[in-house]
């Protein structure tokens, strides 16, 4: 008994090296020694966990301070640009109206960039406070994807990248917050564009079934800078940057994926990232559960080839929609006192041709540079137009 008592009193110095004595003649004492030994092991494991948690907390505090320093730069720099641009215009220091508009445009673009940073900071503060929420309703994921791709396509084309889309031809019914889902998709596709200098970005959807449940997987694959496999687990953690120099080179707070993960999980889905390593590209996958298509409140508006613009050249093409084109001459009636006019730069496109309504036109352009198709209700289908 005295031996067990002495060991218990000095447990702080014994548990790291010496085991509890088990050589007693009385069985109950050996059982007590065994219980004491198990307690020592639990204490040892607990102290190791506490030490790890303390180190992580210390590291997180340092990272948070570093993040705040980085974010202060991200906020200060755009503000300085906005102030300087406005002052140049206000004080009449521009040579002409064109230069004034150039500075105002720069201020406007910088303001939008700054708003994105502020929104990220607000979202991450809600996440830490446990107050970030979503309002999920039945929506068509395919329609959301097409809208986001249309928004991001200009940025992709301006970098000279190829954008490939392999989407399911039918509606993809899910229950999600449309606004928050757009935010996630814009962030994911925006990251793929930002970190890819050459090559392509591929966006695909795949329907999977397992254990009687169906889900859709949206994959965004790029041929960009890639990520070291040992660093990938850090990407979804707030206030953690994989590489400070990378962040400085490409700008941003590094909060986008942390926010995206939380939003997707609130919508009942998951988000994962795969990369073979540096300069090997990255694939990010978003998985969301499917719902019955009958739950969609409004039938999906079919989006056909007529809604998209394609280009084989280096110049970005802005795809616009021109509904109900029925008259030739570059304009069409869209109702009382409403019209849309198509203007073609004849210097850039000297051999351009326009096809309206159900007209049949033989196009002789070699090589084919740009096609813009918009079809009226009840008009020739896209495939029919291309065949003609």
SULTA-V876372 format. One record per residue. N is the residue number from 1. OMEGA is omega as a letter, one per 30 degrees, with the letter a starting at -180 (* if undefined). Layout:
BEGIN
n=N omega=OMEGA
n=N omega=OMEGA
END
This chain:
BEGIN
n=1 omega=l
n=2 omega=l
n=3 omega=l
n=4 omega=l
n=5 omega=a
n=6 omega=l
n=7 omega=a
n=8 omega=a
n=9 omega=a
n=10 omega=a
n=11 omega=a
n=12 omega=a
n=13 omega=a
n=14 omega=a
n=15 omega=a
n=16 omega=a
n=17 omega=a
n=18 omega=l
n=19 omega=l
n=20 omega=l
n=21 omega=l
n=22 omega=a
n=23 omega=a
n=24 omega=l
n=25 omega=a
n=26 omega=a
n=27 omega=a
n=28 omega=l
n=29 omega=l
n=30 omega=l
n=31 omega=l
n=32 omega=l
n=33 omega=l
n=34 omega=l
n=35 omega=l
n=36 omega=l
n=37 omega=l
n=38 omega=l
n=39 omega=l
n=40 omega=l
n=41 omega=l
n=42 omega=l
n=43 omega=l
n=44 omega=l
n=45 omega=l
n=46 omega=l
n=47 omega=l
n=48 omega=l
n=49 omega=l
n=50 omega=l
n=51 omega=l
n=52 omega=l
n=53 omega=l
n=54 omega=l
n=55 omega=l
n=56 omega=l
n=57 omega=l
n=58 omega=l
n=59 omega=l
n=60 omega=l
n=61 omega=l
n=62 omega=l
n=63 omega=l
n=64 omega=l
n=65 omega=l
n=66 omega=l
n=67 omega=l
n=68 omega=l
n=69 omega=l
n=70 omega=a
n=71 omega=l
n=72 omega=l
n=73 omega=a
n=74 omega=l
n=75 omega=a
n=76 omega=a
n=77 omega=l
n=78 omega=l
n=79 omega=l
n=80 omega=l
n=81 omega=a
n=82 omega=a
n=83 omega=a
n=84 omega=l
n=85 omega=a
n=86 omega=a
n=87 omega=l
n=88 omega=l
n=89 omega=a
n=90 omega=a
n=91 omega=l
n=92 omega=a
n=93 omega=l
n=94 omega=a
n=95 omega=a
n=96 omega=a
n=97 omega=a
n=98 omega=l
n=99 omega=l
n=100 omega=a
n=101 omega=l
n=102 omega=l
n=103 omega=l
n=104 omega=l
n=105 omega=l
n=106 omega=l
n=107 omega=a
n=108 omega=l
n=109 omega=l
n=110 omega=l
n=111 omega=l
n=112 omega=l
n=113 omega=l
n=114 omega=l
n=115 omega=l
n=116 omega=l
n=117 omega=a
n=118 omega=l
n=119 omega=l
n=120 omega=a
n=121 omega=l
n=122 omega=l
n=123 omega=a
n=124 omega=l
n=125 omega=l
n=126 omega=l
n=127 omega=a
n=128 omega=l
n=129 omega=a
n=130 omega=a
n=131 omega=l
n=132 omega=a
n=133 omega=l
n=134 omega=l
n=135 omega=a
n=136 omega=l
n=137 omega=l
n=138 omega=l
n=139 omega=l
n=140 omega=a
n=141 omega=a
n=142 omega=l
n=143 omega=l
n=144 omega=l
n=145 omega=a
n=146 omega=l
n=147 omega=a
n=148 omega=l
n=149 omega=l
n=150 omega=l
n=151 omega=a
n=152 omega=a
n=153 omega=a
n=154 omega=l
n=155 omega=l
n=156 omega=a
n=157 omega=l
n=158 omega=l
n=159 omega=l
n=160 omega=a
n=161 omega=l
n=162 omega=l
n=163 omega=a
n=164 omega=a
n=165 omega=l
n=166 omega=a
n=167 omega=l
n=168 omega=a
n=169 omega=a
n=170 omega=l
n=171 omega=l
n=172 omega=a
n=173 omega=l
n=174 omega=l
n=175 omega=a
n=176 omega=l
n=177 omega=a
n=178 omega=a
n=179 omega=a
n=180 omega=l
n=181 omega=l
n=182 omega=l
n=183 omega=l
n=184 omega=a
n=185 omega=l
n=186 omega=l
n=187 omega=a
n=188 omega=l
n=189 omega=l
n=190 omega=l
n=191 omega=l
n=192 omega=l
n=193 omega=a
n=194 omega=a
n=195 omega=l
n=196 omega=l
n=197 omega=l
n=198 omega=l
n=199 omega=a
n=200 omega=l
n=201 omega=a
n=202 omega=l
n=203 omega=a
n=204 omega=l
n=205 omega=l
n=206 omega=l
n=207 omega=l
n=208 omega=l
n=209 omega=l
n=210 omega=l
n=211 omega=l
n=212 omega=l
n=213 omega=a
n=214 omega=l
n=215 omega=l
n=216 omega=l
n=217 omega=l
n=218 omega=a
n=219 omega=l
n=220 omega=a
n=221 omega=l
n=222 omega=l
n=223 omega=a
n=224 omega=a
n=225 omega=l
n=226 omega=a
n=227 omega=l
n=228 omega=a
n=229 omega=a
n=230 omega=a
n=231 omega=a
n=232 omega=a
n=233 omega=a
n=234 omega=a
n=235 omega=a
n=236 omega=l
n=237 omega=l
n=238 omega=l
n=239 omega=l
n=240 omega=l
n=241 omega=a
n=242 omega=a
n=243 omega=a
n=244 omega=a
n=245 omega=l
n=246 omega=l
n=247 omega=a
n=248 omega=a
n=249 omega=a
n=250 omega=a
n=251 omega=l
n=252 omega=a
n=253 omega=a
n=254 omega=a
n=255 omega=a
n=256 omega=a
n=257 omega=l
n=258 omega=l
n=259 omega=a
n=260 omega=a
n=261 omega=a
n=262 omega=l
n=263 omega=a
n=264 omega=l
n=265 omega=l
n=266 omega=l
n=267 omega=l
n=268 omega=a
n=269 omega=l
n=270 omega=a
n=271 omega=a
n=272 omega=a
n=273 omega=l
n=274 omega=l
n=275 omega=l
n=276 omega=a
n=277 omega=a
n=278 omega=l
n=279 omega=l
n=280 omega=a
n=281 omega=a
n=282 omega=l
n=283 omega=l
n=284 omega=a
n=285 omega=l
n=286 omega=a
n=287 omega=a
n=288 omega=l
n=289 omega=l
n=290 omega=l
n=291 omega=l
n=292 omega=a
n=293 omega=a
n=294 omega=a
n=295 omega=l
n=296 omega=a
n=297 omega=a
n=298 omega=l
n=299 omega=a
n=300 omega=l
n=301 omega=a
n=302 omega=l
n=303 omega=a
n=304 omega=a
n=305 omega=a
n=306 omega=a
n=307 omega=a
n=308 omega=l
n=309 omega=a
n=310 omega=l
n=311 omega=l
n=312 omega=a
n=313 omega=a
n=314 omega=a
n=315 omega=l
n=316 omega=l
n=317 omega=l
n=318 omega=a
n=319 omega=l
n=320 omega=l
n=321 omega=l
n=322 omega=a
n=323 omega=l
n=324 omega=l
n=325 omega=a
n=326 omega=a
n=327 omega=l
n=328 omega=l
n=329 omega=l
n=330 omega=l
n=331 omega=a
n=332 omega=a
n=333 omega=l
n=334 omega=a
n=335 omega=a
n=336 omega=l
n=337 omega=l
n=338 omega=l
n=339 omega=l
n=340 omega=a
n=341 omega=l
n=342 omega=l
n=343 omega=a
n=344 omega=l
n=345 omega=a
n=346 omega=l
n=347 omega=a
n=348 omega=a
n=349 omega=a
n=350 omega=a
n=351 omega=a
n=352 omega=l
n=353 omega=l
n=354 omega=l
n=355 omega=a
n=356 omega=l
n=357 omega=a
n=358 omega=l
n=359 omega=l
n=360 omega=a
n=361 omega=l
n=362 omega=a
n=363 omega=l
n=364 omega=l
n=365 omega=l
n=366 omega=f
n=367 omega=l
n=368 omega=a
n=369 omega=a
n=370 omega=l
n=371 omega=l
n=372 omega=a
n=373 omega=l
n=374 omega=a
n=375 omega=l
n=376 omega=l
n=377 omega=l
n=378 omega=a
n=379 omega=a
n=380 omega=l
n=381 omega=a
n=382 omega=a
n=383 omega=l
n=384 omega=l
n=385 omega=a
n=386 omega=l
n=387 omega=l
n=388 omega=*
END
